[in-house]
């Protein structure tokens, strides 16, 4: 246990140095014309060093907000929740696009007996079989699921069933929220990101890399590096950009991790300031009086 604590403290102490080295040597991991730089980017993208840079940044901002000025944390909450809202509200339009494409497919296939759709804005023609558009509906659905998850969290739209939470006092709820962020939400999403990161890259390039690959071995593998973006669909004329789903999984992890930080800070600040601060700076969508009454009734029934 002591060795583990020393290892954590050592990595926290080295985090500023690792960040400084990365920022002052961008060509070592951003010059993708060099296969070794790509391999470094892949390795450090899910490395212990990156984790402790993020973790140390979180600790420093949290400590400053707790010990010096709590407005630092409120600004952090507003920025992260605002980011989640902007991304979510933008990605939510994918739901409308999905519906329109589905209606278009039904009309063209069942009524007009058309086998493909050709779009040519600005003289650029995109001609795809109807099966490509039909399978592509899963991509638009994935956009909503992965990029709107943090937005839905901010909006209080996730379903929750509890036996204890609704019956305890306000400050106890905030303690439960903080503990849940640190023990469940953050570790779970970090582990998911770790595997999602390498899972994504295995469908973008060769040779294959894993979460257990060492940097030296990956640099040796860079000699045979080549891009190999996954473009194989489930059917001959079906959707052939399934690598985008892997990218969305990584983005999902990033969005949830940032929301976990924002939720921890909000829970701490509301615990500190009391019930008067509940919902402070919270930007939630307005549904109209009747819709909000219905939503309130549904949430009241679920608790």
N, C-alpha and C positions, 0 to 999 in steps of 0.2 A: 504493500500500500504506500509506504514511504517513497519507494522508487517511482511509483506512478505519479505521486504528487510532485516529486522533483522533476520528472519528465514534463509534466504540464507546465510547471513554473518556468522551466528552461525554454520551452517553446513559446510561452507568452513573452518572455524577455527577448527572444530572437525575432519575434514577429515584426517589429519596426525595421529591423535590419533587412529581413526578407522582402518587405514591401519596398524599401529604398532601393535594393538591388534590382527588383523587377521594374520599377519605374525609371531607373537610370539606364537600364539595358533593354529597351523595348525590342530591339532587333533580334535578341536572343530567343524571343518567343512569339513575336508578331510578324517576322519576315517569312511569310509562308511560301516564298519562292525557295526557301531552304528547308528540306525535309526535317533536319534536326530541330529547327525552330518549331515546326508543327508538332513534333514529338514532345518537345518541352512544354508546349501549350497544353497538349493532351494530359501529360503527366501532372503538371502543376494545377490544372483545372479541377482536379479532385484529390489534391494532395494534403498531407498533414500541414504543410506550410500555409496553404491557402486557408484552411480551416482556422488555424490559429491567428492569421491576420484578421479574418472576419470576427472571430471570437474576442480577440484583444480590442478591436475597434468597438465592439459592443460593450465590453467591460469599461473602457475609458469613457465613452459617452454616458453610460449609465452612472458611473462614479461621479462624473462632473455634474450630472443632473441631480444626483442625490445629495452630494456634499456642497455644491456651490449654487447652482441656479436651475430650478426645476423647469424653467421655460425652455431649456435646451431639450428636455425630453418631450415637452409639449410640441415643440417644433418638429422633433423627430417623428412623433405620432402623426402630425398633420401632413408631413411630407410623404411618409410611407403609406398612410391611408389614402392620401390624395393620388399617389401613384397607382395604388390598387384600383381606385375608382375610375381613373382615366383609362387604364388598360381594360378593365372589365366592361365599362360602358362602351368602349370601342369594339371590343371583341363580341359583345352581345349582339351586334348587328349581323354577325355570322348566322345567328338563328333565323333572321329574316331572309338572308341570302339562301340558306338551306331550304326554306319553305318555297321561295320563288323558283329555285332550280327543280325542286320536286314537282311543282305544278307544271313547269315547262316540260319536264320529261313526260309526264302523264299525257299532256295535250299532244305533244309531238309524236309520241310513240303510239298511243291508243287511237287518236283521232286522225292525225295527218300521216301516220305510218312512216315517219322520218327516222332514219337509222343513225344520224349523226347531227351534230350542231357545229356550225362554223361561225366564229366571232372574228371580226377584223377591224378593230378600232385603229385609226391612224395608219391604215394600210398594213397592219401586222395581222396575218391570218392565223387563227387557232382553230383547227378542225379536229374534233374528237368524237369518237363513237358515243352513243347514248349510255352505253354501259360504263364508260369512263366517268361521265357526269354522275351516274347513279351511285357508283362506288365512292366517288369523291364526296358524297354527302356525309360520309363518316368523318372526313377531314373537318368539315365545317362544324360538325357536332363536337369533335375533339377540341376545336378552338374555343367553343363556349365552355366546355368542361374544364379545360386546363387553365385558361386565362381569366375566367370569371370566378374562380374558386375564392381568391382573396377578396375580390369585390363583393361576393355574396356574404363572406364572413363579416366584412365591414357593415354591410347592410342588415346583418342579423337574419339572413335568410336560410342558414343551415338548420336542418332539423336536429333538435337535441332532446333526449329523453333522460331525465335524472330522477334519482330517488332522494337525494340529499340537498342538492344545490338550491332548489327553489324554497327550501324550508329554513335555510340558515340566514344569518344576518348579512347586511351589505358588505361589511369589511371582510367577513369570512368568505364570501363569494369571491372577493378580489384576491384573497390569499390562494383559494383553490385555482383561480385563473392563472396566477403567477406560477404556481407549482406545476400546473398542467402544461404551461408553455415550456418550462425548463426541463421537465422530466419526460414528457410525452411528445409534445408537438415538435420541438426542435430536434431531438435525437432521431425521431422517426423520419423526418424529412431529410436530415443529413444522410442517413443510411440509404434512403431512396435515391437521393441525388448521386451518391457515390456509385451505385450500380447503373443508374440511368445515364450518367455521363459516358461511361465506357461502352454501354450498350448502344448509345447513339453513334459513337465513333466507329464501332465495328460495322456499321452500316453506311459509313461514309468513306472508308479508306481500308487499305490492306498494307501491312499484315495486321492481324487482329491483336488488340491490346486488352488487358484485363485490369481489374482493380489491384491485383497483386504484382503487376509488372514493375520491375525496378527501372529507374531512369537510365542507368548504363545499358541495360538490355534494350530499352526502347530506342536509345540513340544508335545502337548497333543495327536495330531493325530499320532505321531510317534509310539505310542503304538500299533497301528494296521497297521503299515507300512509294505508293501511287494512290491516286484518288480512285475510289470504286463506289460511287454513290448508288445506293439501292434504287433501281428503277423497274423492279419486277412486280407485276400485279398478280392478283388472284385469277385473272382471266386474260386471254390474249389482248383484248381491247380495253381492259379495265384500268382503273386508277393505278398509276405507276410511280407515285411520289410518296411511298410509305415511309421514307426516311424522315419526312416532315413530322410524322407522329412521334418519332424518337426525339426530335428537337423540342416538340411541345412538352414532352415529359420533363425534360431538363428545365424548361421555362416554368412549368408548373411547380417544380421543386423550389426554384428561386423565388417565385411569387409567394409561396406558402411560408418560406423561411423569413422573408421580409415582413410578412404579416404577423408571424409569431413574435418578432422583435417589437413591432408596433403594439401588439396586444399586451405584451408583457409590460411595456412602458405605460400604456393606458391603464392597465389594471393597478400598477403600483401608484400612479398619480391619483387615481380615483380612490384607492385605499387610503392614501395620505391625506387627501383633501376632503374626503367624505362624500355623502350622497349628493351634495350640491354640485359636484363636478361630474356627475354621471352624464355621459353623452356629450361632454364638452368638446367643441370643435368637430363633432361628428357630422359628417356630410352624408346624409341618407336621402334617397330619392323620395319624392312626394308622389303618392299614388292617387290623391284625391280623398275627400272625406269618407265616402262610402267604401272605397277600396281599403283605406287604412283601418276603418272600423272592422271590416271583415278579417283583415290580416291580424288585428289585435285579438279578435275573438278566436281565431285559429291558434295563435300562440298561447292564449290563455288556456285553451282546452288542452294543448299539448303538455302544459306544465301542471 
